[in-house]
Amino acid sequence: MARPYALAGLLGAAVGGPYLISNAPEGWPTATTNASQVAVEAPPTIDPRLLARPEIEGPHGPGSQIYRRPAPLEGRVHRSLDEILRWEINKDWVFATWDRKSTGLADPELFGVRVPVVTGHAMTDVAGALSYYFDAAGQLQRIRLVGTTADTTQLAQIVSSRFAMQRRVSLSPGEQLFQANEENRVRSELRTRPEAVMWGTSPHNSFRVELEVNRPGSRHWIKPPALSLASRGGATTGAENISTKPSATEPTPVFPARSVVPDEEKVAAVTTAQGTPPPPSSPSASPDTAPKTAASAPPPDSDTAPLDSYRRRFRWPD
């Protein structure tokens, strides 16, 4: 009985198989389908211009549409420390590098120019304010850098090799001090200290740096003391060592030998005449020379007896 059913199944497959292959529903792979059509379609390509970093223009100075300058207001970024800490720098280079500059710094002998500076985005780069001081001949005499960084290693190496600074002991805890001395005076100085609060999300604000370099052989020196950094962390300054003893020209205060209490009879007379609490009387030098007015004053009434009792317990101040 099974044999006739098997033959019928083979016959149906032989007849219906070619029909299904030739009339397959839409989307089913057929015998004529190419391998590329069966493969998964590749994701659509994206224009690389859409992934490029957009160019954002910074702020423009007055008259920027008339006078075009290649240097932006904040200066050209990625100026290395080796490039900005050189004695060969002149005013023309500073004016061509930064579009915005601050002049008229507090130095009557030198012409100062302050500019913003960002040396890069590495951990050893510095961001802050950079000041150049030139003499009347246009020669650079002083470089001052104030800013923040995440790592002071590169800056310490530059000042040690280029400006002959040596490591010194600082009185402020956590402070790193480098100095170059000439004639027993401080010519140049670098101070770095960690900030009170450090954030892992802003590592470039971890250390505060203050650098001042004066040209060797000039008459410019570091002005002591650096109170902004030396007084940090409980360091002793000159103001804290001032003696509290009075000077020779200061008058010596004179105190009476004993407390002087106003005469009770005099106070009672004033109280009876005015009906108000007696004002404090001035002390007398000696009880023998004090004026006596008790004889001419009327005797105290019975109403003032409580006041007299109170006065005996608590004497009026001078």
C-alpha positions in Angstrom: 0.0 0.0 0.0 2.9 2.4 0.7 4.5 1.9 -2.7 1.6 3.5 -4.7 1.7 6.6 -2.4 5.4 7.0 -2.8 5.1 6.9 -6.6 2.3 9.5 -6.4 4.5 11.8 -4.3 7.4 11.5 -6.7 5.1 12.3 -9.6 3.7 15.4 -7.9 7.1 16.7 -7.1 8.3 16.2 -10.7 5.3 18.2 -12.0 5.0 20.9 -9.3 8.7 21.6 -8.6 9.5 23.3 -12.0 6.3 25.3 -11.7 7.2 26.7 -8.3 10.7 27.6 -9.4 9.5 29.4 -12.5 6.7 31.2 -10.7 8.2 32.0 -7.3 6.7 34.9 -5.3 8.4 38.2 -5.4 11.4 38.4 -3.1 12.1 34.6 -3.2 15.5 33.7 -4.6 15.2 32.0 -8.0 17.6 29.8 -10.0 18.5 32.8 -12.1 19.2 35.2 -9.2 22.7 36.6 -9.2 24.9 36.2 -6.1 25.2 40.0 -5.8 21.5 40.3 -5.6 21.2 37.7 -2.9 23.9 39.3 -0.8 23.1 41.9 1.9 23.0 45.4 0.5 25.8 47.6 1.6 25.0 50.6 3.8 24.6 53.9 2.0 27.7 56.0 1.7 28.0 59.3 3.5 29.5 62.4 2.0 32.8 63.0 3.8 32.1 66.7 3.7 29.3 66.2 6.2 31.6 64.5 8.7 34.3 67.3 8.5 34.6 69.7 11.4 32.6 72.8 10.7 34.6 76.0 10.4 33.5 78.4 13.1 34.6 82.0 12.8 35.6 83.7 16.0 34.7 87.3 17.0 35.7 90.1 14.6 37.2 93.3 15.6 36.1 96.8 14.6 36.6 97.4 10.9 37.3 93.8 10.1 35.2 93.9 7.0 37.4 96.7 5.6 40.8 95.6 6.8 41.3 91.9 6.3 43.8 90.3 8.7 44.9 86.7 8.5 45.5 86.5 12.3 42.3 85.9 14.4 41.6 87.9 17.5 42.6 85.2 19.9 45.8 84.5 18.0 47.0 81.5 16.1 46.7 78.4 18.2 49.4 75.7 18.6 52.2 78.2 19.1 54.8 76.0 20.9 56.5 77.1 24.1 59.9 77.0 22.2 58.5 79.6 19.7 57.0 82.1 22.2 59.9 82.0 24.7 62.7 83.5 22.7 64.8 86.6 23.0 64.8 87.0 19.2 61.1 88.1 19.2 60.4 91.7 18.2 57.3 93.9 18.1 56.7 93.3 14.4 56.4 89.6 15.0 54.0 90.1 17.9 51.8 92.5 15.9 51.7 90.1 12.9 50.9 87.0 15.0 48.0 88.4 17.1 45.3 90.7 15.9 44.2 91.8 19.4 46.8 93.2 21.8 46.8 95.0 25.1 49.4 97.8 25.6 50.2 100.3 28.2 51.3 97.8 30.9 52.4 99.0 34.3 56.1 99.6 33.6 57.3 103.2 33.0 60.6 102.1 31.6 59.4 99.4 29.1 56.8 99.1 26.4 54.6 96.1 27.2 52.3 94.1 24.9 50.0 91.4 26.3 48.4 88.8 24.1 46.3 85.6 24.7 48.2 82.4 24.1 47.2 78.7 23.6 50.2 76.5 22.8 48.1 73.4 22.0 45.9 70.7 23.4 48.5 68.4 24.9 48.9 67.9 28.6 52.1 69.9 28.6 50.7 72.9 26.7 49.8 76.2 28.4 46.9 78.5 28.0 46.9 82.0 29.5 48.3 85.5 29.0 51.7 86.3 27.5 53.4 89.7 27.9 56.4 91.0 26.1 58.3 94.1 27.3 60.5 96.1 24.9 62.9 98.9 25.6 63.2 102.2 23.6 65.4 100.5 21.0 62.8 97.7 20.4 64.8 95.0 22.1 62.9 92.4 24.1 63.9 92.8 27.8 61.3 90.7 29.7 58.9 87.9 29.1 56.0 87.1 31.4 53.7 84.1 31.1 50.7 83.5 33.4 48.3 80.6 32.8 47.4 77.0 33.5 48.5 73.6 32.4 48.1 69.9 33.1 51.8 69.1 33.2 54.6 71.4 34.1 57.4 69.1 32.8 58.0 70.7 29.5 58.0 74.3 30.8 60.4 73.3 33.6 62.8 71.8 31.0 62.7 74.9 28.8 63.5 77.3 31.7 66.3 75.1 32.9 68.0 74.7 29.6 67.3 78.0 27.9 67.3 80.5 30.8 69.7 78.7 33.2 67.1 78.4 36.0 67.7 76.0 38.9 65.4 74.3 41.3 65.0 76.0 44.6 63.2 75.2 47.8 59.9 77.0 48.2 58.2 78.0 51.4 54.8 77.3 50.1 53.6 73.6 50.2 53.2 72.0 46.8 54.9 74.8 45.0 57.6 74.2 42.4 60.2 77.0 42.2 62.9 77.7 39.6 65.2 80.7 39.8 68.1 82.2 37.9 70.4 84.4 40.1 72.9 87.1 39.2 74.9 89.2 41.7 73.0 87.6 44.6 69.7 88.8 43.1 66.9 86.9 41.4 67.0 87.6 37.6 64.3 85.2 36.4 61.7 83.0 38.2 59.2 80.3 37.5 56.5 79.3 40.1 54.0 76.5 39.6 51.5 75.3 42.1 48.5 72.9 42.0 45.0 74.4 42.1 43.0 73.9 45.3 40.4 71.8 43.4 41.3 69.6 40.4 38.7 68.2 38.1 39.3 65.1 35.9 37.1 66.7 33.2 39.3 69.8 32.9 42.9 68.6 33.4 44.4 71.7 31.7 43.4 73.8 34.8 45.3 71.6 37.3 48.4 73.7 37.7 48.9 77.5 37.9 52.1 78.8 36.3 53.8 82.2 36.7 56.9 82.8 34.7 59.0 86.0 34.5 62.2 86.1 32.5 64.5 89.1 32.4 67.3 89.5 29.8 70.7 88.6 31.3 72.9 91.6 31.9 70.1 94.1 32.0 69.1 96.2 35.0 65.7 94.5 35.4 65.2 92.0 38.2 62.4 90.1 40.0 60.7 92.4 42.4 60.5 90.7 45.8 58.5 89.5 47.5 56.0 87.5 45.4 53.2 87.7 48.0 50.6 86.1 45.7 52.4 82.8 45.9 54.8 83.0 48.8 52.0 83.7 51.3 50.0 80.6 50.1 49.9 77.7 52.5 50.9 79.5 55.6 54.3 80.8 54.4 55.8 83.6 56.5 56.0 87.0 54.9 57.6 90.2 56.1 54.2 91.6 57.1 53.6 88.8 59.5 56.9 89.4 61.3 56.2 93.0 62.3 56.7 93.4 66.0 53.6 94.3 68.1 55.7 96.5 70.5 54.9 100.2 70.5 57.5 102.4 68.9 59.6 104.9 70.7 57.5 107.8 69.3 54.2 106.3 70.4 52.8 107.8 73.6 52.6 105.5 76.6 49.0 105.3 78.0 48.5 106.5 81.5 46.2 104.5 83.8 45.0 105.7 87.3 46.4 104.0 90.3 43.0 103.0 91.5 39.4 103.2 90.4 37.7 106.5 91.2 34.0 106.4 92.1 31.9 109.5 91.9 30.9 111.0 95.2 27.6 109.6 96.3 26.4 112.9 97.9 27.1 114.8 94.7 25.3 112.2 92.6 22.3 112.4 94.9 22.2 116.1 94.6 22.2 116.0 90.8 19.6 113.3 90.8 17.3 115.3 93.1 17.6 118.5 91.0 17.0 116.9 87.6 15.0 113.8 88.4 17.1 111.7 85.9 19.9 109.1 86.3 23.1 111.0 87.0 25.7 111.2 84.2 29.1 109.7 84.8 31.4 112.3 86.3 35.0 112.7 85.4 37.5 111.2 87.8 39.4 113.4 90.2 43.1 113.1 90.8 42.9 112.8 94.6 40.0 112.4 96.9 41.3 115.2 99.1 41.2 117.7 96.2 37.7 116.7 95.0 35.1 119.5 95.3 32.6 119.0 98.1 29.0 120.0 97.3 27.3 117.9 99.9 26.9 120.8 102.3 24.9 123.0 99.9 22.9 120.1 98.4 19.5 119.2 100.0 19.3 115.8 101.7 18.2 113.0 99.5 14.5 112.2 99.6 13.1 108.8 100.5 12.3 108.2 96.8 16.0 108.1 96.0 16.8 105.5 98.6 16.3 102.6 96.3 18.6 104.3 93.7 21.2 104.9 96.4 21.1 101.2 97.3 21.4 100.2 93.7 24.4 102.6 93.3 26.2 101.1 96.2 25.9 97.7 94.7 26.8 98.6 91.2 29.1 101.6 91.0 28.7 103.9 88.0 31.5 103.7 85.5 33.9 106.6 84.9 
